[in-house]
Amino acid sequence: MKNEKTIAKLYPTRHLTVSRKPGSIDTTSLMLAGRWLEEAGFEMGAIVRLEVWKDRIVICKTDQVWVEEERVITRRKRVHKLSKG
């Protein structure tokens, strides 16, 4: 993990509340949503990796995306993003 002091923040620190997952009695949930996600490089279909420690979660974008296969029944699969060029 890179030193946090060397990474420029794009947006101010956000504070969220860990809540109960809708429809559940005992499952916790944390919702991230906003236009800032795409602006920060997390476009729809991106696959992310979660690194989890005690009291800390780091979300990192991977080089994989979900793509739709052309079939009668549509299925999703992870693929490596092709480089442009």
C-alpha positions, -999 to +999 in steps of 0.1 A: +000+000+000+013+034-009+021+059+018-012+079+022+008+112+025+021+108-010-013+103-026-031+135-036-067+135-025-092+143-052-121+150-029-125+159+008-128+132+034-163+117+036-181+104+066-206+075+062-227+055+086-224+017+088-260+006+088-282-025+085-285-041+051-320-036+038-342-066+045-317-081+070-318-082+108-281-086+115-261-079+084-242-046+083-239-025+051-219+004+038-232+023+007-209+043-016-227+063-043-222+095-061-209+111-093-176+115-076-170+077-080-168+079-118-148+111-117-123+093-094-119+065-120-145+040-108-168+038-138-198+014-140-187-021-147-153-017-131-142-045-108-126-034-076-104-052-050-111-047-013-082-048+011-095-053+046-077-048+080-090-042+115-107-008+113-097-001+077-109-009+042-090+002+010-108+000-023-086-004-054-097-005-090-085-035-110-078-038-147-108-060-152-144-051-162-177-069-166-188-075-202-220-090-216-217-121-237-240-124-267-262-154-259-299-161-256-293-160-218-270-131-210-241-140-187-215-118-172-178-127-169-147-109-158-122-100-185-090-081-187-095-047-202-078-045-237-052-017-241-061+009-266-037+013-295 
